[in-house]
Amino acid sequence: MDENRDKIDNEMNENDCNCGCEHCGPDGCSEEDCKECDKECDCKNEDCKTEEKDELTLANEKIKDWEDKYKRLLAEFDNFRKRSEKESAMMIDIGASMILTKILPVVDNFERAINSIPEDLKENSFVDGIDKIYKQILKTFEDLGVKPIDAVGKPFDANLHNAVMTDENAEGEVDTVVEELQKGYTYKDQVLRHSMVKVKK
């Protein structure tokens, strides 16, 4: 009989929980008891340990899922921000191009006026004032990224030049621009207006 009692006592000791909480009795912790106890359970209840492991795995999976969602959302927002900035810059450039295109005829008139001034009047203060305004406009163009297109003496380029006349008797190589009839301009490496030219044929 003593042997049977010792066997029972050993089995009870194996199931005992040493966390010391009020939920733990001589028969060890139940699954619900372990959840209520803030201390780490060291009982021999395998179902309890398996349940804790499953809950931890599920929690880690949820954390990883939320991290993935956060990273995707962050990437989408970054792409949206970059796309918005690019579209905004494009709209600004389009608006600037439209305004600059309307100013070009004014610049053309300044050039014609200056080129038509007789030599004996070029020292006139009024003429000097017109020349300074013209140069100020060109400096402003340069600061904005507007540049004149090189034409005379350059090979004809349909991307930059608009050939309105040809001349077989002009000096130079064939398909070379021999005269510029109207100056062309680029804005930020985009053609604002093609140069109107005469080409050697």
C-alpha positions in Angstrom: 0.0 0.0 0.0 2.9 2.3 0.8 4.3 1.8 -2.7 0.9 2.8 -4.3 0.8 5.9 -2.1 4.3 6.9 -3.1 3.4 6.4 -6.8 0.4 8.7 -6.5 2.4 11.3 -4.7 5.0 11.3 -7.4 2.4 11.7 -10.1 0.9 14.7 -8.2 4.3 16.3 -7.8 4.9 16.0 -11.5 1.8 18.0 -12.2 2.5 20.6 -9.5 3.0 24.2 -10.7 5.7 26.1 -8.8 4.5 29.6 -9.9 2.8 29.9 -6.5 -0.3 31.8 -7.7 -3.7 31.3 -6.1 -5.0 29.5 -9.2 -2.5 26.6 -8.9 -3.5 23.7 -6.7 -2.0 20.3 -5.9 -3.3 19.0 -9.3 -1.3 21.5 -11.3 -2.6 24.4 -13.4 -5.5 24.2 -15.8 -5.3 25.9 -19.1 -7.4 28.8 -18.0 -5.5 29.1 -14.7 -2.3 29.6 -16.6 -3.8 32.4 -18.7 -4.9 34.2 -15.5 -1.6 33.8 -13.8 1.0 36.6 -14.5 3.9 34.3 -13.6 5.5 31.9 -15.9 3.9 28.5 -15.6 6.2 25.5 -15.1 3.6 22.9 -14.7 3.7 19.6 -16.6 0.5 20.2 -18.5 1.5 19.7 -22.1 -1.8 20.9 -23.5 -1.2 24.2 -21.6 2.3 24.6 -23.1 1.1 23.8 -26.6 -1.7 26.3 -26.3 0.8 29.0 -25.2 3.1 28.1 -28.1 0.2 28.3 -30.6 -0.9 31.7 -29.3 2.7 33.0 -29.5 3.1 31.8 -33.0 -0.3 33.4 -34.0 0.8 36.7 -32.4 4.1 36.7 -34.3 2.3 35.9 -37.5 -0.1 38.9 -36.9 2.9 41.2 -36.1 4.6 40.1 -39.3 1.4 40.6 -41.3 1.0 44.1 -39.9 4.6 44.9 -40.6 4.2 43.8 -44.3 1.1 45.9 -44.6 2.9 48.9 -43.1 5.8 48.5 -45.5 3.5 48.2 -48.5 1.5 51.3 -47.4 4.7 53.2 -46.8 6.0 52.3 -50.3 2.7 53.2 -51.9 2.7 56.6 -50.2 6.3 57.2 -51.3 5.5 56.4 -54.9 2.4 58.6 -54.7 4.5 61.5 -53.3 7.1 61.1 -56.0 4.5 60.9 -58.7 2.7 64.0 -57.4 5.9 66.0 -57.3 6.7 64.9 -60.8 3.3 65.8 -62.1 3.4 69.1 -60.3 6.8 70.0 -61.8 5.5 69.0 -65.3 2.5 71.3 -64.9 4.7 74.2 -63.8 7.0 73.6 -66.8 4.0 73.5 -69.2 2.7 76.8 -67.8 6.1 78.4 -68.0 6.6 77.2 -71.6 3.3 78.8 -72.6 4.2 82.1 -71.0 7.7 82.1 -72.5 6.4 81.3 -75.9 4.2 84.4 -75.8 7.2 86.5 -74.7 9.4 85.4 -77.6 7.8 87.7 -80.2 8.5 90.7 -77.9 12.2 89.6 -77.8 12.1 89.3 -81.7 10.9 92.9 -81.9 13.7 94.1 -79.7 16.2 92.3 -81.9 14.7 93.8 -85.1 14.7 97.3 -83.5 18.3 97.1 -82.4 19.5 95.6 -85.8 17.7 98.4 -87.7 19.4 101.3 -85.8 21.8 103.3 -87.9 25.4 103.3 -86.8 25.4 107.1 -86.1 22.5 106.6 -83.6 23.8 103.7 -81.6 25.5 106.0 -79.1 22.1 107.6 -78.4 21.0 107.3 -74.8 17.5 106.1 -75.8 19.0 103.4 -78.0 21.4 102.4 -75.2 18.4 102.0 -72.9 16.6 99.7 -75.4 19.8 97.6 -75.7 20.1 97.3 -71.9 16.5 96.1 -71.6 17.1 93.5 -74.4 20.2 92.2 -72.6 18.2 92.1 -69.3 15.6 89.9 -70.9 18.2 87.6 -72.3 19.8 87.3 -68.8 16.4 86.5 -67.3 15.9 83.9 -70.0 19.2 82.3 -69.1 18.4 82.2 -65.4 15.1 80.5 -66.2 16.8 77.8 -68.4 15.9 79.4 -71.7 18.8 79.2 -74.3 19.0 80.2 -77.9 19.6 77.4 -80.4 22.8 77.5 -82.4 21.9 77.4 -86.1 24.2 79.1 -88.6 27.0 76.8 -89.7 25.5 73.8 -88.0 24.2 70.6 -89.8 20.5 70.8 -90.3 18.6 69.1 -87.5 14.8 68.7 -87.9 14.6 68.4 -84.1 15.9 72.0 -83.7 15.5 73.7 -87.1 12.7 74.5 -89.4 13.9 74.8 -92.9 11.8 77.4 -94.8 14.3 78.1 -97.6 17.1 76.4 -99.5 20.0 77.8 -101.4 22.1 75.8 -103.8 24.6 78.6 -104.4 25.4 79.3 -100.8 28.8 78.5 -99.5 29.3 75.6 -97.1 28.5 71.9 -97.0 25.2 70.4 -98.2 22.4 70.3 -95.5 24.2 73.0 -93.5 22.3 76.0 -92.1 23.5 79.1 -93.9 21.2 81.7 -92.5 18.9 82.1 -89.5 15.7 83.9 -90.3 14.2 83.6 -86.8 16.0 82.6 -83.6 14.9 79.4 -81.9 15.0 78.6 -78.2 15.1 75.7 -75.8 13.6 75.5 -72.3 15.2 73.0 -69.9 16.5 71.0 -72.9 13.1 71.0 -74.5 12.5 72.9 -77.8 10.5 76.0 -77.0 10.6 77.3 -80.6 12.4 75.8 -83.6 14.9 78.0 -85.4 13.6 79.2 -88.8 16.5 78.7 -91.2 17.8 78.6 -94.8 19.7 75.4 -95.7 22.4 74.8 -98.3 21.3 72.2 -100.9 
